[in-house]
């Protein structure tokens, strides 16, 4: 993933022999390691594979004719091991940090350093976020196969202000950080985004709606079962560099915890199995509705005579 050694020597030589600003323009279809040149570059423009009109697009940005507003669609790695990629890696996937020559297991497990996180991107202006708010801190959920089925959504709002001197685009990114669950959670997950164009000094409130169904995750039974868990807690973070699992400045744009309440009558495995039953067309073929399917599944789960044959801890079907 390194550039040829001569490329690093070249930019170092250029920087040391001129007082002009040095801008690195990178074209390529995959990430390369740029940490050695970042300190020498006053700005870096990632062009990826821009096609035949890419030259004009780059010229427009470098000349200031266009204010760039792009955001990284990937995590850009800092080291050859690509630690921290992808951005939604398991929360348990971490890197080691320790003093030189200190043997394992005395290293400390810490989040992996990346060059730039997913969603990162600068422009010729600056945007300021404030007043993060939630519509609720508790989401009530009733399974799709049960009576009076209903799903409550979560609304999250944040104020965005262009504090610079030029107009520009900003993409507001809303991430969730699950606290804990029966399968290892992702470090974070993008749930919604909104792109706005703001004039200098303009301020607007951005609101995103996050349906509770989108918060389902792969359950412990198999990889076709997407479930919710009663009492699951998570936080909302706004922006690529916000980290709701850390303390300090990186957590400034994080909400309070939100909890999901599925009620005592909800069995995640039954809902997941019966959704598959319905989606496959079997419910229509055999005239067994999703609601009836869930009812039968719950009977299996709560019937002591059946449960003793299944083994303790089994969830319905």
C-alpha positions as CSV (number, residue, x, y, z in Angstrom):
1,X,0.0,0.0,0.0
2,X,3.0,2.3,0.1
3,X,3.8,4.6,-2.7
4,X,7.2,4.1,-4.5
5,X,10.0,5.4,-2.2
6,X,10.9,8.1,-4.7
7,X,7.5,9.7,-4.3
8,X,8.1,10.4,-0.6
9,X,11.5,11.8,-1.3
10,X,10.1,14.0,-4.1
11,X,7.5,15.7,-2.0
12,X,10.0,16.2,0.9
13,X,12.5,17.8,-1.6
14,X,9.8,20.1,-3.1
15,X,8.6,21.3,0.3
16,X,12.1,22.0,1.5
17,X,13.1,24.0,-1.6
18,X,10.1,26.3,-1.9
19,X,8.0,28.7,0.2
20,X,4.9,28.0,-2.0
21,X,2.0,25.9,-0.7
22,X,2.2,22.3,-1.8
23,X,-1.0,20.5,-2.7
24,X,-1.0,16.7,-3.2
25,X,-3.5,15.5,-5.8
26,X,-3.9,11.7,-5.6
27,X,-5.5,9.7,-8.4
28,X,-6.1,6.0,-7.8
29,X,-8.7,3.3,-7.4
30,X,-7.6,2.2,-4.0
31,X,-6.1,3.7,-0.8
32,X,-2.3,4.2,-0.6
33,X,-0.4,5.1,2.6
34,X,-0.1,8.8,2.7
35,X,0.9,9.4,6.3
36,X,4.6,10.1,5.3
37,X,3.5,12.9,3.0
38,X,0.7,14.5,5.0
39,X,3.2,16.6,7.0
40,X,4.7,18.1,3.9
41,X,1.4,18.8,2.1
42,X,-0.6,22.0,2.8
43,X,-3.7,20.3,1.3
44,X,-4.6,16.9,-0.1
45,X,-7.2,16.3,-2.8
46,X,-8.3,12.7,-3.4
47,X,-9.4,12.4,-7.0
48,X,-9.9,8.6,-7.1
49,X,-10.6,7.6,-10.7
50,X,-12.3,10.7,-12.0
51,X,-12.8,9.8,-15.7
52,X,-12.1,12.0,-18.8
53,X,-13.5,15.2,-17.2
54,X,-11.6,14.8,-14.0
55,X,-8.9,17.3,-15.0
56,X,-11.3,20.2,-15.3
57,X,-13.0,19.2,-12.0
58,X,-9.6,19.2,-10.2
59,X,-8.6,22.5,-11.8
60,X,-11.9,24.1,-10.7
61,X,-11.2,23.1,-7.1
62,X,-7.6,24.0,-7.0
63,X,-8.3,27.4,-8.5
64,X,-11.1,28.1,-6.0
65,X,-13.8,28.3,-8.7
66,X,-15.6,25.4,-7.0
67,X,-15.8,24.9,-3.2
68,X,-15.4,21.1,-2.7
69,X,-18.0,19.4,-0.5
70,X,-17.2,15.7,-1.0
71,X,-17.1,13.2,1.9
72,X,-15.0,10.0,2.0
73,X,-17.0,6.9,1.0
74,X,-14.4,4.7,2.7
75,X,-12.1,4.7,5.7
76,X,-8.6,5.8,4.6
77,X,-6.0,3.6,6.4
78,X,-3.0,5.0,8.1
79,X,-0.9,1.8,8.2
80,X,-0.4,-1.2,5.9
81,X,-2.6,-3.5,8.2
82,X,-5.6,-1.4,7.3
83,X,-6.7,-1.3,11.0
84,X,-10.0,0.4,11.6
85,X,-11.4,-0.5,8.2
86,X,-14.3,-0.6,7.4
87,X,-15.8,2.0,9.6
88,X,-18.5,-0.4,10.9
89,X,-16.0,-3.0,12.1
90,X,-16.8,-5.0,15.2
91,X,-16.3,-3.0,18.4
92,X,-13.9,-5.8,19.5
93,X,-11.6,-5.3,16.5
94,X,-8.9,-3.1,18.1
95,X,-5.2,-2.4,17.9
96,X,-2.5,-2.7,20.5
97,X,-0.6,0.2,22.1
98,X,2.3,-0.2,24.5
99,X,5.9,0.8,25.2
100,X,8.6,-0.4,22.9
101,X,10.0,-3.8,23.9
102,X,7.0,-4.4,26.3
103,X,5.9,-8.0,25.8
104,X,2.3,-9.0,25.4
105,X,-0.1,-9.2,27.1
106,X,0.8,-5.9,28.7
107,X,-0.2,-3.9,25.6
108,X,-3.3,-1.8,25.9
109,X,-6.2,-2.4,23.4
110,X,-7.2,0.8,21.8
111,X,-9.2,1.9,18.6
112,X,-7.0,1.6,15.5
113,X,-5.6,4.9,14.1
114,X,-6.8,5.8,10.6
115,X,-5.7,8.5,8.3
116,X,-9.1,9.9,7.7
117,X,-12.4,8.3,8.9
118,X,-15.4,7.4,6.7
119,X,-17.3,10.5,5.9
120,X,-14.4,12.9,6.4
121,X,-14.0,15.9,4.0
122,X,-12.9,19.6,4.2
123,X,-13.9,22.6,2.2
124,X,-13.0,26.2,1.8
125,X,-15.4,27.2,4.5
126,X,-16.2,25.9,8.0
127,X,-19.4,24.5,9.5
128,X,-20.3,24.6,13.1
129,X,-22.7,22.1,14.8
130,X,-24.8,22.7,17.9
131,X,-28.0,22.0,19.7
132,X,-28.3,18.2,19.2
133,X,-31.7,17.0,20.4
134,X,-33.8,13.9,20.3
135,X,-37.6,13.4,20.0
136,X,-37.5,10.7,22.7
137,X,-35.1,8.6,24.9
138,X,-37.3,5.5,24.7
139,X,-38.6,3.8,21.6
140,X,-41.6,1.5,22.1
141,X,-41.7,-1.4,19.6
142,X,-44.3,-4.1,18.9
143,X,-43.3,-7.0,16.6
144,X,-44.7,-7.0,13.1
145,X,-46.6,-10.3,13.6
146,X,-48.4,-9.2,16.8
147,X,-51.7,-7.4,17.3
148,X,-51.7,-3.6,17.2
149,X,-48.3,-3.7,15.4
150,X,-46.6,-0.4,15.5
151,X,-43.2,1.0,15.1
152,X,-42.0,4.2,16.6
153,X,-39.3,6.2,14.9
154,X,-36.6,8.4,16.4
155,X,-36.2,11.9,15.3
156,X,-32.8,13.6,15.8
157,X,-32.1,17.3,15.1
158,X,-28.9,19.4,15.0
159,X,-28.2,23.0,14.1
160,X,-25.7,23.7,11.3
161,X,-24.2,27.1,10.7
162,X,-21.7,28.2,8.0
163,X,-19.2,30.2,9.9
164,X,-16.9,30.8,7.0
165,X,-16.8,33.5,4.3
166,X,-17.9,31.5,1.3
167,X,-20.9,29.4,0.4
168,X,-20.6,25.6,0.5
169,X,-22.1,22.2,0.8
170,X,-22.1,20.1,4.0
171,X,-23.3,16.6,4.4
172,X,-24.6,15.9,7.9
173,X,-24.0,12.3,9.0
174,X,-26.0,10.6,11.7
175,X,-24.4,7.5,13.3
176,X,-25.6,5.1,16.0
177,X,-23.3,3.5,18.7
178,X,-24.9,0.4,20.3
179,X,-23.9,0.0,23.9
180,X,-24.2,-3.8,24.1
181,X,-26.2,-6.7,22.7
182,X,-26.3,-10.4,22.3
183,X,-24.0,-10.3,19.2
184,X,-20.9,-8.1,19.0
185,X,-22.0,-4.6,17.9
186,X,-20.4,-2.5,15.2
187,X,-18.2,0.3,16.4
188,X,-20.7,2.7,14.8
189,X,-23.2,2.6,11.9
190,X,-24.4,5.3,9.5
191,X,-28.2,5.7,9.8
192,X,-29.1,8.8,7.9
193,X,-27.5,11.8,6.1
194,X,-28.6,15.1,4.7
195,X,-26.7,17.4,2.3
196,X,-27.2,21.1,2.6
197,X,-26.0,24.2,0.8
198,X,-25.4,27.2,3.1
199,X,-24.5,30.8,2.4
200,X,-21.9,32.5,4.7
201,X,-23.5,33.0,8.1
202,X,-26.6,31.0,7.3
203,X,-27.9,28.6,9.9
204,X,-30.4,25.7,9.5
205,X,-31.8,22.9,11.6
206,X,-31.3,19.4,10.1
207,X,-33.7,16.7,11.2
208,X,-33.3,13.0,10.4
209,X,-35.8,10.2,11.0
210,X,-34.4,6.8,12.1
211,X,-37.0,4.0,11.9
212,X,-36.7,1.4,14.7
213,X,-36.7,-1.4,12.0
214,X,-33.4,-0.1,10.7
215,X,-31.9,-0.7,14.1
216,X,-32.3,-4.4,13.9
217,X,-29.2,-6.5,13.9
218,X,-28.1,-10.1,13.0
219,X,-29.2,-12.2,15.9
220,X,-27.5,-15.1,17.6
221,X,-29.5,-17.8,15.8
222,X,-28.2,-17.5,12.3
223,X,-27.4,-14.8,9.8
224,X,-30.9,-14.6,8.4
225,X,-32.4,-13.5,11.7
226,X,-32.6,-9.7,12.1
227,X,-33.8,-8.9,15.6
228,X,-34.2,-6.2,18.3
229,X,-33.5,-6.7,22.0
230,X,-35.5,-5.3,24.9
231,X,-33.4,-2.8,26.7
232,X,-30.9,-2.2,23.9
233,X,-29.2,1.2,24.5
234,X,-27.5,3.3,21.9
235,X,-26.3,6.9,21.3
236,X,-26.5,9.1,18.3
237,X,-23.4,10.8,17.1
238,X,-23.2,13.5,14.4
239,X,-20.2,13.9,12.1
240,X,-17.4,11.7,10.8
241,X,-15.0,12.4,13.6
242,X,-17.5,12.1,16.5
243,X,-16.8,9.1,18.7
244,X,-19.5,8.3,21.3
245,X,-17.4,5.5,22.7
246,X,-14.7,7.9,23.8
247,X,-14.4,10.8,26.3
248,X,-13.6,14.4,25.7
249,X,-13.9,16.5,22.6
250,X,-14.6,13.6,20.2
251,X,-17.9,13.0,22.1
252,X,-19.2,16.6,22.0
253,X,-21.8,15.8,19.4
254,X,-23.3,12.7,21.0
255,X,-26.8,12.3,22.4
256,X,-27.9,10.8,25.7
257,X,-28.6,7.1,25.6
258,X,-31.8,5.9,23.8
259,X,-33.4,2.6,24.9
260,X,-35.6,0.2,23.0
261,X,-38.6,-1.2,24.8
262,X,-40.1,-4.3,23.1
263,X,-42.3,-5.3,26.1
264,X,-42.5,-8.6,27.9
265,X,-44.5,-10.3,25.1
266,X,-41.8,-10.0,22.4
267,X,-39.7,-12.9,21.3
268,X,-37.1,-11.8,18.8
269,X,-36.5,-15.2,17.3
270,X,-40.2,-15.7,16.7
271,X,-40.6,-12.4,14.8
272,X,-37.5,-13.1,12.7
273,X,-38.6,-16.7,11.8
274,X,-42.2,-15.6,11.0
275,X,-40.9,-12.7,8.8
276,X,-39.0,-15.2,6.8
277,X,-42.1,-17.4,6.6
278,X,-44.1,-14.5,5.3
279,X,-41.5,-13.2,2.9
280,X,-41.0,-16.6,1.3
281,X,-44.6,-16.8,0.3
282,X,-45.3,-19.8,2.6
283,X,-47.7,-17.9,4.7
284,X,-50.0,-17.3,1.7
285,X,-49.5,-20.9,0.3
286,X,-50.4,-22.6,3.6
287,X,-52.9,-19.9,4.8
288,X,-51.0,-19.3,8.0
289,X,-50.7,-15.6,8.7
290,X,-47.7,-13.9,10.2
291,X,-49.8,-13.1,13.3
292,X,-50.8,-16.8,13.7
293,X,-47.2,-17.9,13.1
294,X,-45.9,-15.6,15.9
295,X,-48.6,-16.9,18.3
296,X,-47.7,-20.6,17.6
297,X,-44.0,-19.8,18.0
298,X,-44.5,-18.1,21.3
299,X,-46.6,-21.1,22.5
300,X,-43.7,-23.4,21.8
301,X,-41.3,-21.0,23.7
302,X,-43.5,-20.8,26.8
303,X,-44.9,-24.3,26.9
304,X,-43.0,-26.2,29.6
305,X,-43.7,-29.6,28.2
306,X,-42.3,-28.6,24.8
307,X,-39.5,-26.6,26.3
308,X,-38.1,-29.5,28.2
309,X,-37.7,-31.5,24.9
310,X,-36.1,-28.5,23.2
311,X,-33.6,-27.8,26.0
312,X,-33.5,-24.8,28.3
313,X,-32.9,-21.4,26.6
314,X,-34.4,-22.3,23.3
315,X,-36.5,-19.5,21.7
316,X,-39.6,-20.9,20.1
317,X,-38.7,-22.2,16.6
